[in-house]
Amino acid sequence: MGIILLLLLASICLAGLFLWAFLWALKSGQYDDVEGPAVRILFDDTTPSSTSEEDTESNNCTSKN
């Protein structure tokens, strides 16, 4: 009977720890922006990187020779 009480107490403490961690994450703003990362991939970059332009030019020059 003593082990049941010990396990019950341990499980209640563990559940309280998880509840505290969830509430802390909720207050710190962890779940504020739910749709932002999912939609971000749909938008194109407005400025192309300079390294991709240089790679394209070098590939065009080598294919002509």
Residue pairs with C-beta under 8 A, 6 or more apart in sequence:
25 31
